[in-house]
Amino acid sequence: MRFEARELKPYAEPISAGDLQVGAIYFSVQFADDDMLIPIVEPLVFIGRHLTRDDQGSVYFQDAGSYREGIRFESPETGAAVFYAQAEHEINHVFEYERALDLLLACSLRRKKAHGTT
């Protein structure tokens, strides 16, 4: 199996709030360390904007597992569902799949360099 080579940009390319589509899966990519060697990746489903009465400028995500189980934001029983509200201008950690993959590939290169392997 061979993975196609690609040129990685030196910066992240998160999704813009205006491009989010309800029901689409995105990926939260954050790092547990300052050297960006330990990625934390979580698949999220975009569930909408302004979902509460006094909300202004927020976008909402739900964990992909509970969404796939049919649990929704206004369901009477949310069970183990996790919902995230973020200000529209604070989603620089949310990516479409290919852009999240770019971050993970860049992380892989950093890890090899940090561990002295190429």
Backbone as JSON, one array per atom type, in Angstrom:
{
  "sequence": "MRFEARELKPYAEPISAGDLQVGAIYFSVQFADDDMLIPIVEPLVFIGRHLTRDDQGSVYFQDAGSYREGIRFESPETGAAVFYAQAEHEINHVFEYERALDLLLACSLRRKKAHGTT",
  "N": [[0.85, -1.17, 0.0], [0.54, 2.21, -0.78], [0.82, 5.57, 0.12], [-0.25, 8.53, -1.28], [2.05, 11.11, -2.0], [2.23, 14.4, -0.6], [2.35, 17.95, -0.53], [2.93, 19.68, 2.38], [1.53, 22.39, 4.07], [2.96, 25.08, 5.99], [1.27, 25.94, 7.93], [-1.85, 25.7, 9.71], [-5.1, 24.84, 8.38], [-7.96, 25.55, 9.26], [-11.54, 24.93, 9.19], [-13.78, 27.44, 8.07], [-16.22, 29.28, 9.89], [-18.39, 30.02, 8.33], [-18.45, 28.09, 6.37], [-19.31, 25.75, 7.5], [-21.41, 22.88, 7.55], [-24.55, 21.71, 8.46], [-24.88, 18.6, 10.03], [-22.62, 17.53, 8.9], [-19.44, 15.87, 9.25], [-16.67, 16.83, 11.14], [-13.28, 17.39, 12.29], [-11.82, 17.74, 15.36], [-8.71, 18.89, 16.15], [-6.21, 18.95, 18.36], [-3.39, 19.58, 20.5], [-1.61, 17.86, 23.04], [0.7, 18.75, 24.06], [3.32, 21.27, 24.11], [5.2, 21.0, 22.08], [3.81, 19.9, 20.06], [3.57, 17.14, 19.55], [1.91, 15.22, 20.48], [-1.0, 14.39, 19.41], [-4.49, 15.13, 19.78], [-7.37, 13.9, 18.67], [-10.67, 14.3, 17.64], [-13.71, 13.23, 16.29], [-16.35, 15.26, 15.21], [-19.76, 16.34, 14.89], [-21.29, 18.88, 13.13], [-23.92, 20.68, 14.42], [-25.4, 22.99, 14.3], [-26.28, 26.54, 14.61], [-26.75, 29.08, 17.09], [-28.43, 27.71, 19.06], [-29.59, 27.97, 21.53], [-31.69, 30.08, 23.52], [-30.56, 32.59, 24.46], [-28.24, 32.76, 23.03], [-25.56, 34.03, 21.13], [-23.77, 34.23, 18.27], [-22.59, 31.68, 18.39], [-21.44, 28.4, 17.5], [-22.39, 24.99, 17.22], [-21.4, 21.72, 18.15], [-21.48, 18.14, 18.19], [-20.52, 15.07, 19.72], [-19.43, 12.5, 17.54], [-20.14, 9.8, 17.9], [-22.48, 9.64, 19.6], [-24.21, 11.1, 18.03], [-24.46, 9.48, 15.78], [-25.85, 7.45, 16.97], [-28.35, 8.46, 17.06], [-29.05, 10.39, 18.9], [-30.03, 13.68, 19.65], [-29.66, 17.27, 19.96], [-31.94, 18.44, 21.18], [-33.16, 16.22, 22.2], [-35.11, 14.33, 24.54], [-33.73, 12.56, 26.16], [-30.47, 12.72, 26.53], [-28.39, 11.14, 27.27], [-25.15, 9.84, 27.09], [-24.21, 11.77, 25.41], [-22.1, 14.34, 24.11], [-21.96, 17.76, 23.9], [-20.76, 20.64, 22.27], [-20.29, 24.07, 22.5], [-19.11, 26.76, 20.72], [-17.62, 29.92, 20.2], [-18.02, 31.53, 17.09], [-15.64, 32.59, 16.07], [-13.71, 31.13, 17.33], [-12.94, 28.58, 16.41], [-10.58, 27.46, 15.5], [-9.46, 25.0, 15.73], [-10.87, 23.11, 14.42], [-11.41, 21.0, 11.7], [-11.79, 20.03, 8.23], [-11.69, 16.69, 6.93], [-9.35, 16.12, 5.23], [-7.68, 18.32, 5.77], [-7.27, 17.96, 8.49], [-5.87, 15.58, 8.38], [-3.54, 16.51, 7.14], [-2.42, 17.94, 9.29], [-1.87, 15.83, 11.03], [-0.02, 14.37, 9.53], [2.06, 16.23, 9.43], [2.62, 16.27, 12.13], [3.57, 13.67, 12.43], [6.0, 13.89, 11.02], [7.32, 15.74, 12.71], [7.52, 14.19, 15.02], [9.2, 12.1, 14.16], [11.53, 13.57, 13.69], [12.01, 14.56, 16.27], [12.58, 12.19, 17.57], [14.81, 11.38, 16.36], [14.71, 9.93, 13.97], [14.36, 9.28, 10.48]],
  "CA": [[0.0, 0.0, 0.0], [1.31, 3.45, -0.86], [0.04, 6.78, 0.34], [0.2, 9.57, -2.2], [2.81, 12.21, -1.4], [1.58, 15.71, -0.69], [3.07, 19.08, 0.03], [2.26, 20.16, 3.58], [1.69, 23.81, 4.33], [3.52, 25.31, 7.32], [0.23, 26.48, 8.8], [-3.11, 24.93, 9.75], [-6.19, 25.38, 7.58], [-9.25, 25.15, 9.85], [-12.76, 25.28, 8.47], [-14.33, 28.72, 8.5], [-17.58, 29.12, 10.43], [-19.34, 30.18, 7.24], [-18.45, 26.89, 5.52], [-19.85, 24.6, 8.23], [-22.67, 22.33, 7.05], [-25.25, 20.93, 9.48], [-24.85, 17.17, 9.81], [-21.32, 17.12, 8.37], [-18.45, 15.48, 10.25], [-15.41, 17.57, 11.15], [-12.34, 16.79, 13.23], [-11.12, 18.63, 16.29], [-7.32, 18.46, 16.31], [-5.49, 19.76, 19.34], [-2.18, 18.89, 20.93], [-1.48, 17.77, 24.48], [2.02, 19.27, 24.46], [3.76, 22.47, 23.39], [5.98, 20.61, 20.9], [2.84, 19.39, 19.09], [3.93, 15.76, 19.25], [0.85, 14.33, 20.99], [-2.28, 14.91, 18.9], [-5.78, 14.69, 20.32], [-8.28, 14.02, 17.53], [-12.04, 13.89, 17.95], [-14.68, 13.52, 15.24], [-17.5, 16.03, 15.69], [-20.79, 16.65, 13.91], [-21.81, 20.24, 13.28], [-25.37, 20.56, 14.61], [-26.09, 24.24, 14.04], [-25.93, 27.83, 15.22], [-27.77, 29.76, 17.91], [-29.38, 26.68, 19.5], [-30.22, 28.35, 22.79], [-32.41, 31.35, 23.46], [-29.71, 33.77, 24.66], [-27.0, 32.52, 22.33], [-25.22, 34.96, 20.06], [-22.48, 33.99, 17.63], [-22.0, 30.38, 18.71], [-21.66, 27.23, 16.66], [-22.53, 23.83, 18.09], [-20.95, 20.42, 17.67], [-21.82, 16.99, 19.02], [-19.62, 13.94, 19.47], [-19.94, 11.72, 16.4], [-20.73, 8.54, 18.35], [-23.87, 9.79, 20.05], [-24.99, 11.57, 16.89], [-24.74, 8.3, 14.96], [-26.84, 6.66, 17.7], [-29.64, 9.12, 16.91], [-29.3, 11.39, 19.94], [-29.99, 15.03, 19.12], [-29.53, 18.33, 20.95], [-33.19, 18.65, 21.92], [-33.73, 14.93, 22.61], [-35.4, 14.31, 25.97], [-32.68, 11.77, 26.82], [-29.21, 12.91, 25.8], [-27.46, 10.07, 27.65], [-23.73, 10.16, 27.17], [-23.86, 12.71, 24.35], [-21.31, 15.5, 24.48], [-22.23, 18.89, 23.02], [-19.78, 21.71, 22.4], [-20.65, 25.38, 21.96], [-17.9, 27.56, 20.51], [-17.81, 31.18, 19.46], [-17.68, 31.33, 15.67], [-14.26, 32.97, 15.81], [-12.82, 30.29, 18.13], [-12.95, 27.19, 15.93], [-9.35, 27.22, 14.74], [-9.04, 23.62, 15.97], [-11.85, 22.25, 13.73], [-10.93, 20.83, 10.34], [-12.3, 19.0, 7.35], [-10.84, 15.5, 7.05], [-8.04, 16.23, 4.57], [-6.86, 19.3, 6.48], [-6.87, 17.3, 9.75], [-4.83, 14.63, 7.99], [-2.32, 17.3, 6.95], [-1.84, 18.21, 10.62], [-1.34, 14.58, 11.57], [1.19, 14.05, 8.77], [3.09, 17.15, 9.92], [2.95, 15.77, 13.47], [4.4, 12.49, 12.22], [7.34, 14.36, 10.68], [7.91, 16.32, 13.92], [7.83, 13.07, 15.93], [10.4, 11.44, 13.64], [12.67, 14.47, 13.93], [12.25, 14.6, 17.72], [13.09, 10.9, 18.02], [16.04, 11.13, 15.62], [14.54, 9.0, 12.85], [13.89, 9.93, 9.26]],
  "C": [[0.9, 1.24, 0.0], [0.38, 4.63, -0.68], [0.61, 7.87, -0.56], [0.91, 10.7, -1.46], [2.04, 13.51, -1.55], [2.48, 16.75, -0.04], [2.28, 19.6, 1.22], [2.55, 21.64, 3.78], [2.23, 24.0, 5.74], [2.51, 25.88, 8.32], [-1.02, 25.61, 8.7], [-4.17, 25.63, 8.9], [-7.54, 24.92, 8.15], [-10.42, 25.56, 8.96], [-13.23, 26.65, 8.95], [-15.77, 28.49, 8.95], [-18.62, 29.19, 9.32], [-19.45, 28.96, 6.34], [-19.01, 25.65, 6.22], [-21.2, 24.19, 7.67], [-23.3, 21.46, 8.14], [-25.26, 19.46, 9.08], [-23.53, 16.65, 9.27], [-20.36, 16.8, 9.53], [-17.17, 16.29, 10.04], [-14.52, 16.94, 12.22], [-11.69, 17.89, 14.06], [-9.71, 18.06, 16.44], [-6.64, 19.46, 17.23], [-4.28, 18.96, 19.78], [-2.05, 18.97, 22.44], [-0.18, 18.38, 24.98], [2.4, 20.46, 23.6], [4.55, 22.15, 22.13], [5.11, 20.04, 19.78], [3.23, 18.0, 18.59], [2.86, 14.76, 19.66], [-0.5, 14.89, 20.55], [-3.48, 14.31, 19.64], [-6.79, 14.96, 19.2], [-9.65, 13.52, 17.95], [-12.96, 14.22, 16.78], [-15.92, 14.18, 15.84], [-18.49, 16.25, 14.55], [-21.26, 18.07, 14.18], [-23.32, 20.15, 13.34], [-26.11, 21.88, 14.49], [-25.55, 25.45, 14.77], [-27.09, 28.28, 16.1], [-28.83, 28.78, 18.42], [-30.03, 26.96, 20.85], [-30.76, 29.77, 22.68], [-31.49, 32.58, 23.54], [-28.35, 33.65, 23.97], [-26.78, 33.55, 21.23], [-23.84, 34.6, 19.53], [-21.82, 32.67, 17.96], [-22.34, 29.34, 17.66], [-21.62, 26.02, 17.58], [-22.09, 22.55, 17.39], [-21.39, 19.36, 18.67], [-20.83, 15.89, 18.71], [-20.26, 13.03, 18.43], [-20.62, 10.43, 16.84], [-22.18, 8.67, 18.76], [-24.76, 10.29, 18.91], [-25.4, 10.38, 16.01], [-25.76, 7.37, 15.64], [-28.23, 7.3, 17.64], [-29.97, 10.14, 17.98], [-29.13, 12.78, 19.32], [-30.02, 16.04, 20.26], [-30.79, 18.49, 21.79], [-33.88, 17.34, 22.3], [-34.01, 14.96, 24.1], [-34.32, 13.55, 26.76], [-31.39, 11.9, 26.03], [-28.16, 11.89, 26.21], [-26.03, 10.55, 27.77], [-23.28, 11.11, 26.07], [-23.06, 13.88, 24.91], [-21.56, 16.58, 23.43], [-21.22, 19.98, 23.32], [-20.35, 22.97, 21.78], [-19.35, 26.19, 21.88], [-18.3, 28.86, 19.84], [-17.33, 30.95, 18.04], [-16.22, 31.63, 15.37], [-13.25, 32.14, 16.61], [-12.83, 28.82, 17.7], [-11.71, 26.87, 15.1], [-8.77, 25.83, 14.98], [-9.96, 22.62, 15.25], [-11.52, 22.23, 12.24], [-11.79, 19.85, 9.55], [-11.27, 17.87, 7.36], [-9.44, 15.69, 6.46], [-7.13, 17.22, 5.26], [-6.42, 18.75, 7.84], [-5.75, 16.3, 9.48], [-3.51, 15.34, 7.75], [-1.63, 17.58, 8.29], [-1.21, 16.96, 11.21], [-0.08, 14.15, 10.83], [2.35, 14.95, 9.22], [3.55, 16.73, 11.32], [3.87, 14.55, 13.35], [5.83, 12.89, 11.87], [8.05, 14.96, 11.89], [8.34, 15.21, 14.88], [9.08, 12.33, 15.46], [11.64, 12.27, 13.9], [13.02, 14.48, 15.41], [12.88, 13.3, 18.24], [14.33, 10.48, 17.22], [15.93, 10.12, 14.5], [14.06, 9.78, 11.64], [13.24, 8.96, 8.33]]
}
